[in-house]
Amino acid sequence: RLYAHFCYYPLNVEKMNEAAKYLIGEHDFISFCAANHQAEETVRTIYGAEVKKNDEDIVTIRLCGSGFLYNMVRILVGTLLEIGAGARPVSSIAEIFASGCRA
């Protein structure tokens, strides 16, 4: 699906790509799904995650996986945007996985 979001702040695409590497593989994505999810199983596999910026400053985020939980991609992208804006460290992805908590 193609969705667009306008950012009013500069993004560090290199940091976003570094953080996206933490997403690749099989993980429990309970921390990255909506609070009211209905999924019995929250383990998913992400095969590819990349962040690209073109000459016109358009940033594209692509995620490829075995399946996605309710609002999972939206939450992942929001987290990557926070990392790109400098509001979160790259290591926060690993910390979020370890916590198992949406908060």
DSSP file with accessible surface (Angstrom, degrees, kcal/mol):
  #  RESIDUE AA STRUCTURE BP1 BP2  ACC     N-H-->O    O-->H-N    N-H-->O    O-->H-N    TCO  KAPPA ALPHA  PHI   PSI    X-CA   Y-CA   Z-CA
    1    1 A R              0   0  249      0, 0.0     2,-0.6     0, 0.0     0, 0.0   0.000 360.0 360.0 360.0 151.9    0.0    0.0    0.0
    2    2 A L        +     0   0  174      2,-0.0     2,-0.3     0, 0.0     0, 0.0  -0.917 360.0 163.3-115.0 115.3    1.1    3.5   -0.6
    3    3 A Y        -     0   0  193     -2,-0.6     2,-0.3     2,-0.0     0, 0.0  -0.919  20.1-149.0-125.0 156.3    0.6    6.1    2.1
    4    4 A A        -     0   0  107     -2,-0.3     2,-0.3     2,-0.0    -2,-0.0  -0.937  12.7-179.5-129.0 149.4    2.2    9.5    2.6
    5    5 A H        -     0   0  132     -2,-0.3     2,-0.5     2,-0.0    -2,-0.0  -0.984  21.3-137.2-144.8 134.5    3.2   11.5    5.6
    6    6 A F        -     0   0  141     -2,-0.3     2,-0.5     2,-0.0    -2,-0.0  -0.829  15.0-156.8 -97.7 126.7    4.7   15.0    5.6
    7    7 A C        -     0   0   30     -2,-0.5     4,-0.1     1,-0.1    -2,-0.0  -0.890   9.8-161.0-102.6 131.9    7.5   15.6    8.1
    8    8 A Y  S    S+     0   0  206     -2,-0.5    -1,-0.1     2,-0.1    -2,-0.0   0.263  74.8  61.0 -91.1   9.5    8.3   19.2    9.2
    9    9 A Y  S    S-     0   0   99      0, 0.0     2,-0.1     0, 0.0    -2,-0.1  -0.943  92.6 -95.2-135.8 155.0   11.7   18.2   10.4
   10   10 A P        -     0   0  119      0, 0.0     2,-0.4     0, 0.0    -2,-0.1  -0.401  37.1-144.7 -71.3 148.0   14.9   16.8    8.8
   11   11 A L        -     0   0   26     -4,-0.1     2,-1.1    -2,-0.1    74,-0.2  -0.937  10.7-137.0-116.5 139.3   15.4   13.0    9.1
   12   12 A N     >  -     0   0   58     72,-2.1     4,-1.8    -2,-0.4     3,-0.2  -0.793  22.3-175.5 -92.3  96.0   18.6   11.1    9.5
   13   13 A V  H  > S+     0   0   11     -2,-1.1     4,-2.6     1,-0.2     5,-0.2   0.836  78.6  60.0 -65.6 -32.6   18.0    8.3    7.0
   14   14 A E  H  > S+     0   0  143      1,-0.2     4,-2.2     2,-0.2    -1,-0.2   0.931 107.4  45.0 -62.7 -44.4   21.3    6.5    7.9
   15   15 A K  H  > S+     0   0   96      2,-0.2     4,-2.4     1,-0.2    -1,-0.2   0.887 111.4  53.8 -66.2 -37.3   20.1    6.1   11.5
   16   16 A M  H  X S+     0   0    0     -4,-1.8     4,-2.3     1,-0.2    -2,-0.2   0.915 109.9  47.2 -63.5 -41.9   16.7    5.0   10.3
   17   17 A N  H  X S+     0   0   51     -4,-2.6     4,-1.3     2,-0.2    -2,-0.2   0.883 110.0  52.9 -65.7 -39.4   18.3    2.3    8.2
   18   18 A E  H  X S+     0   0  103     -4,-2.2     4,-0.5     1,-0.2     3,-0.3   0.923 112.3  45.1 -61.6 -42.9   20.5    1.2   11.0
   19   19 A A  H >< S+     0   0    0     -4,-2.4     3,-1.3     1,-0.2     4,-0.5   0.873 105.5  61.5 -68.4 -36.5   17.5    0.8   13.2
   20   20 A A  H >X S+     0   0    0     -4,-2.3     3,-1.4     1,-0.3     4,-0.7   0.819  92.5  66.3 -62.0 -28.2   15.5   -1.0   10.5
   21   21 A K  H >< S+     0   0  148     -4,-1.3     3,-0.7    -3,-0.3    -1,-0.3   0.823  92.0  61.8 -63.0 -30.4   18.2   -3.7   10.5
   22   22 A Y  T << S+     0   0   98     -3,-1.3    -1,-0.3    -4,-0.5    -2,-0.2   0.728  98.2  58.8 -65.4 -22.9   17.0   -4.6   14.1
   23   23 A L  T <4 S+     0   0    0     -3,-1.4    23,-0.4    -4,-0.5    -1,-0.2   0.737  81.8 100.8 -78.5 -24.6   13.6   -5.4   12.6
   24   24 A I  S << S+     0   0   75     -3,-0.7     2,-0.2    -4,-0.7    23,-0.2  -0.415  71.2  31.1 -70.7 133.7   14.8   -8.1   10.2
   25   25 A G  E    S-A   46   0A  26     21,-2.8    21,-2.3    -2,-0.1     2,-0.6  -0.621 104.8 -39.4 116.2-175.1   14.3  -11.7   11.4
   26   26 A E  E     +A   45   0A 140     19,-0.2     2,-0.3    -2,-0.2    19,-0.2  -0.786  69.2 155.3 -91.2 124.0   11.7  -13.5   13.6
   27   27 A H  E     -A   44   0A  53     17,-2.4    17,-2.4    -2,-0.6     2,-0.8  -0.961  50.7-106.9-141.7 160.5   10.6  -11.5   16.6
   28   28 A D  E     -A   43   0A  76     -2,-0.3     3,-0.5    15,-0.2    15,-0.3  -0.823  31.6-168.9 -88.0 112.6    7.7  -11.1   18.9
   29   29 A F    >   +     0   0    0     13,-2.5     3,-2.1    -2,-0.8    14,-0.1   0.070  47.7 121.6 -94.8  25.7    6.1   -7.8   17.8
   30   30 A I  G >  S+     0   0   50      1,-0.3     3,-1.0     2,-0.2    -1,-0.2   0.846  74.4  55.8 -57.1 -31.4    3.7   -7.5   20.8
   31   31 A S  G 3  S+     0   0    3     -3,-0.5    -1,-0.3     1,-0.2    -2,-0.1   0.612 107.3  50.6 -75.6 -12.1    5.4   -4.1   21.5
   32   32 A F  G <  S+     0   0    1     -3,-2.1     2,-0.3     2,-0.1    43,-0.3  -0.008  94.9  84.0-117.7  27.9    4.6   -2.9   18.0
   33   33 A C  S <  S-     0   0    2     -3,-1.0    38,-0.2    42,-0.1     4,-0.0  -0.865  87.6 -80.6-125.7 165.8    0.9   -3.7   17.7
   34   34 A A    >   -     0   0    7     36,-2.1     3,-1.5    -2,-0.3    36,-0.1  -0.232  37.7-120.2 -62.5 148.8   -2.2   -1.9   18.8
   35   35 A A  T 3  S+     0   0   95      1,-0.3    -1,-0.1    -4,-0.1    67,-0.0   0.826 112.9  49.2 -60.4 -30.9   -3.3   -2.2   22.4
   36   36 A N  T 3  S+     0   0  110     34,-0.0    -1,-0.3     2,-0.0    -2,-0.1  -0.005  81.4 149.9-101.0  32.1   -6.6   -3.7   21.4
   37   37 A H    <   -     0   0   51     -3,-1.5    -4,-0.0     1,-0.1    32,-0.0  -0.203  38.8-154.6 -66.1 155.4   -5.2   -6.3   19.0
   38   38 A Q        +     0   0  177      0, 0.0     2,-0.1     0, 0.0    -1,-0.1   0.295  49.0 128.5-109.9   4.5   -7.0   -9.6   18.5
   39   39 A A        -     0   0   33      1,-0.2     3,-0.1    31,-0.0    -2,-0.0  -0.422  44.3-161.9 -70.8 134.6   -4.0  -11.7   17.4
   40   40 A E  S    S+     0   0  200      1,-0.2     2,-0.4    -2,-0.1    -1,-0.2   0.805  85.2  39.7 -79.5 -33.0   -3.4  -15.0   19.2
   41   41 A E        -     0   0  113      1,-0.1    -1,-0.2     2,-0.1   -13,-0.0  -0.974  59.4-178.8-120.7 129.0    0.2  -15.2   18.0
   42   42 A T        +     0   0   16     -2,-0.4   -13,-2.5    -3,-0.1     2,-0.4   0.342  47.8 111.5-111.3   6.5    2.4  -12.0   17.8
   43   43 A V  E     +A   28   0A  47    -15,-0.3     2,-0.3   -14,-0.1   -15,-0.2  -0.698  41.5 166.4 -82.7 128.1    5.5  -13.6   16.4
   44   44 A R  E     -A   27   0A  53    -17,-2.4   -17,-2.4    -2,-0.4     2,-0.5  -0.929  31.1-128.1-136.3 161.1    6.2  -12.4   12.8
   45   45 A T  E     -A   26   0A  30     -2,-0.3    21,-2.7   -19,-0.2     2,-0.6  -0.959  12.5-158.7-115.4 127.0    9.2  -12.6   10.4
   46   46 A I  E     -AB  25  65A   1    -21,-2.3   -21,-2.8    -2,-0.5    19,-0.3  -0.920   8.7-177.6-102.6 120.2   10.4   -9.5    8.7
   47   47 A Y  E     +     0   0A 145     17,-2.5     2,-0.3    -2,-0.6    18,-0.2   0.771  68.0   9.9 -87.5 -32.1   12.4  -10.4    5.6
   48   48 A G  E     + B   0  64A  25     16,-1.7    16,-2.7   -23,-0.1     2,-0.3  -0.991  53.8 176.5-152.7 142.4   13.4   -6.9    4.5
   49   49 A A  E     + B   0  63A  13     -2,-0.3     2,-0.3    14,-0.2    14,-0.2  -0.942  17.0 163.6-146.9 121.3   13.4   -3.4    5.9
   50   50 A E  E     - B   0  62A  72     12,-2.2    12,-2.5    -2,-0.3     2,-0.4  -0.994  24.5-156.7-143.1 150.4   14.8   -0.4    4.1
   51   51 A V  E     + B   0  61A   3     -2,-0.3     2,-0.3    10,-0.2    10,-0.2  -0.996  20.6 179.8-125.2 125.2   14.7    3.4    4.2
   52   52 A K  E     - B   0  60A 122      8,-2.6     8,-3.1    -2,-0.4     2,-0.4  -0.955  15.7-158.9-127.9 149.8   15.6    5.4    1.1
   53   53 A K  E     - B   0  59A 104     -2,-0.3     6,-0.2     6,-0.2     2,-0.1  -0.993  14.8-154.2-126.6 128.5   15.7    9.1    0.3
   54   54 A N    >   -     0   0   68      4,-2.2     3,-1.8    -2,-0.4     4,-0.0  -0.300  38.4 -87.6 -94.1-176.8   15.6   10.3   -3.3
   55   55 A D  T 3  S+     0   0  170      1,-0.3    -1,-0.1     2,-0.1    -2,-0.0   0.691 125.8  56.7 -64.2 -20.4   16.9   13.5   -4.9
   56   56 A E  T 3  S-     0   0  146      2,-0.1    -1,-0.3     0, 0.0     3,-0.1   0.143 119.8-106.5 -97.7  17.3   13.7   15.3   -4.1
   57   57 A D  S <  S+     0   0  116     -3,-1.8     2,-0.6     1,-0.2    -2,-0.1   0.754  70.3 148.4  63.3  27.6   14.0   14.5   -0.3
   58   58 A I        -     0   0   88     -4,-0.0    -4,-2.2     2,-0.0     2,-0.5  -0.837  35.4-152.2 -93.1 122.5   11.2   12.0   -0.4
   59   59 A V  E     -B   53   0A  45     -2,-0.6     2,-0.5    -6,-0.2    -6,-0.2  -0.838   8.9-165.0 -98.5 129.5   11.8    9.2    2.1
   60   60 A T  E     -B   52   0A  59     -8,-3.1    -8,-2.6    -2,-0.5     2,-0.5  -0.959   3.6-164.3-116.4 131.0   10.4    5.8    1.4
   61   61 A I  E     -B   51   0A  42     -2,-0.5     2,-0.4   -10,-0.2   -10,-0.2  -0.968   8.9-172.6-115.7 123.8   10.2    3.1    4.0
   62   62 A R  E     -B   50   0A 156    -12,-2.5   -12,-2.2    -2,-0.5     2,-0.4  -0.969   5.0-177.2-121.0 131.1    9.6   -0.5    2.8
   63   63 A L  E     -B   49   0A  34     -2,-0.4     2,-0.4   -14,-0.2   -14,-0.2  -0.994   2.6-172.7-126.0 132.3    8.8   -3.5    5.0
   64   64 A C  E     +B   48   0A  76    -16,-2.7   -17,-2.5    -2,-0.4   -16,-1.7  -0.992  22.9 145.7-125.8 125.5    8.5   -7.0    3.8
   65   65 A G  E     -B   46   0A  22     -2,-0.4   -19,-0.2   -19,-0.3     3,-0.1  -0.932  60.8 -97.8-152.4 176.6    7.3   -9.8    6.1
   66   66 A S  S    S-     0   0   68    -21,-2.7     2,-0.3    -2,-0.3   -20,-0.1   0.691  99.6 -36.6 -72.5 -20.5    5.4  -13.0    6.7
   67   67 A G        -     0   0   23    -22,-0.4     2,-0.4     2,-0.0    -1,-0.3  -0.894  59.8-122.6 169.4 165.8    2.4  -11.0    8.0
   68   68 A F        -     0   0   84     -2,-0.3     3,-0.1    -3,-0.1     2,-0.1  -0.979  16.4-128.7-134.3 143.3    1.7   -7.9   10.1
   69   69 A L    >   -     0   0   11     -2,-0.4     3,-2.0     1,-0.2     4,-0.5  -0.350  54.2 -66.1 -79.9 168.3   -0.3   -7.3   13.2
   70   70 A Y  T 3  S-     0   0  145      1,-0.3   -36,-2.1     2,-0.1    -1,-0.2  -0.362 120.9  -8.6 -60.7 121.7   -3.0   -4.6   13.5
   71   71 A N  T 3> S+     0   0   48    -38,-0.2     4,-2.3    -2,-0.2    -1,-0.3   0.540  97.0 129.4  66.8   9.9   -1.3   -1.2   13.2
   72   72 A M  H <> S+     0   0    1     -3,-2.0     4,-2.7     1,-0.2     5,-0.2   0.932  71.2  45.2 -60.3 -47.9    2.2   -2.8   13.4
   73   73 A V  H  > S+     0   0   56     -4,-0.5     4,-2.9     1,-0.2     5,-0.3   0.929 112.3  52.1 -65.5 -41.9    3.5   -1.1   10.3
   74   74 A R  H  > S+     0   0  179      1,-0.2     4,-2.3     2,-0.2    -1,-0.2   0.922 113.0  44.9 -59.4 -42.6    2.2    2.3   11.3
   75   75 A I  H  X S+     0   0   20     -4,-2.3     4,-2.3   -43,-0.3    -2,-0.2   0.909 112.8  50.8 -70.5 -40.4    3.8    1.9   14.8
   76   76 A L  H  X S+     0   0    1     -4,-2.7     4,-2.5   -44,-0.3    -2,-0.2   0.934 112.0  47.1 -61.3 -45.9    7.1    0.7   13.3
   77   77 A V  H  X S+     0   0   39     -4,-2.9     4,-2.6     1,-0.2    -2,-0.2   0.920 110.7  52.0 -64.4 -42.0    7.2    3.6   10.8
   78   78 A G  H  X S+     0   0   29     -4,-2.3     4,-2.1    -5,-0.3    -1,-0.2   0.907 110.3  48.9 -59.8 -40.1    6.4    6.1   13.6
   79   79 A T  H  X S+     0   0   11     -4,-2.3     4,-2.1     2,-0.2    -2,-0.2   0.921 110.9  49.8 -66.2 -42.6    9.3    4.6   15.7
   80   80 A L  H  X S+     0   0    1     -4,-2.5     4,-2.7     1,-0.2    -2,-0.2   0.890 109.3  52.5 -63.5 -37.9   11.7    4.9   12.7
   81   81 A L  H  X S+     0   0   21     -4,-2.6     4,-2.0     2,-0.2     6,-0.2   0.905 107.7  51.3 -64.3 -40.0   10.6    8.5   12.2
   82   82 A E  H  <>S+     0   0   82     -4,-2.1     5,-2.2     2,-0.2     6,-1.0   0.902 111.5  47.8 -63.4 -38.6   11.3    9.3   15.9
   83   83 A I  H ><5S+     0   0    0     -4,-2.1     3,-1.2     4,-0.2    -2,-0.2   0.930 111.2  50.5 -66.5 -44.6   14.8    7.7   15.5
   84   84 A G  H 3<5S+     0   0    5     -4,-2.7   -72,-2.1     1,-0.3    -2,-0.2   0.827 109.6  51.1 -63.3 -29.5   15.4    9.7   12.3
   85   85 A A  T 3<5S-     0   0   46     -4,-2.0    -1,-0.3   -74,-0.2    -2,-0.2   0.553 117.0-113.9 -83.3  -9.8   14.3   12.9   14.0
   86   86 A G  T < 5S+     0   0   57     -3,-1.2    -3,-0.2    -4,-0.5    -2,-0.1   0.546  85.8 117.6  89.1   6.9   16.8   12.2   16.9
   87   87 A A  S   <S+     0   0   80     -5,-2.2    -4,-0.2    -6,-0.2    -5,-0.1   0.683  79.5  30.5 -79.8 -18.8   14.0   11.8   19.5
   88   88 A R  S    S-     0   0   82     -6,-1.0    -2,-0.2    -8,-0.1    -1,-0.1  -0.987  84.8-115.5-135.1 149.5   15.1    8.1   20.1
   89   89 A P    >   -     0   0   76      0, 0.0     3,-1.7     0, 0.0     4,-0.3  -0.439  29.8-114.4 -79.4 158.5   18.4    6.3   19.9
   90   90 A V  T >  S+     0   0   17      1,-0.3     3,-1.4     2,-0.2     4,-0.4   0.885 115.0  63.1 -57.6 -37.8   18.9    3.6   17.3
   91   91 A S  T 3> S+     0   0   50      1,-0.3     4,-1.7     2,-0.2     3,-0.3   0.615  78.5  86.8 -66.7 -10.1   19.3    1.1   20.1
   92   92 A S  H <> S+     0   0    2     -3,-1.7     4,-2.6     1,-0.2    -1,-0.3   0.807  78.6  63.9 -64.7 -25.6   15.7    1.7   21.3
   93   93 A I  H <> S+     0   0    1     -3,-1.4     4,-2.3    -4,-0.3    -1,-0.2   0.953 105.2  44.3 -61.0 -49.3   14.4   -0.9   18.8
   94   94 A A  H  > S+     0   0   42     -4,-0.4     4,-2.3    -3,-0.3    -1,-0.2   0.897 113.5  51.7 -62.2 -38.6   16.2   -3.6   20.6
   95   95 A E  H  X S+     0   0  114     -4,-1.7     4,-2.0     2,-0.2    -1,-0.2   0.884 108.6  50.6 -66.2 -38.2   15.0   -2.2   24.0
   96   96 A I  H  X>S+     0   0   25     -4,-2.6     4,-1.6     2,-0.2     5,-0.5   0.926 110.6  48.8 -66.8 -44.0   11.4   -2.2   22.8
   97   97 A F  H  <5S+     0   0   37     -4,-2.3    -2,-0.2     1,-0.2     3,-0.2   0.928 112.5  49.2 -58.2 -45.0   11.6   -5.8   21.7
   98   98 A A  H  <5S+     0   0   89     -4,-2.3    -1,-0.2     1,-0.2    -2,-0.2   0.859 108.0  54.0 -65.7 -33.6   13.2   -6.8   25.0
   99   99 A S  H  <5S-     0   0   70     -4,-2.0    -1,-0.2    -5,-0.1    -2,-0.2   0.836  84.2-154.9 -71.8 -35.7   10.5   -4.9   27.1
  100  100 A G  T  <5 +     0   0   38     -4,-1.6     2,-0.4     1,-0.2    -3,-0.1   0.710  55.3 120.5  66.8  19.3    7.5   -6.7   25.4
  101  101 A C      < -     0   0   65     -5,-0.5    -1,-0.2     1,-0.1    -2,-0.1  -0.949  62.2-148.2-123.3 135.6    5.5   -3.6   26.4
  102  102 A R              0   0  121     -2,-0.4    -1,-0.1     1,-0.2    -2,-0.1   0.798 360.0 360.0 -69.5 -29.8    3.6   -1.2   24.1
  103  103 A A              0   0  127     -7,-0.0    -1,-0.2     0, 0.0    -7,-0.0   0.841 360.0 360.0 -63.9 360.0    4.3    1.8   26.4
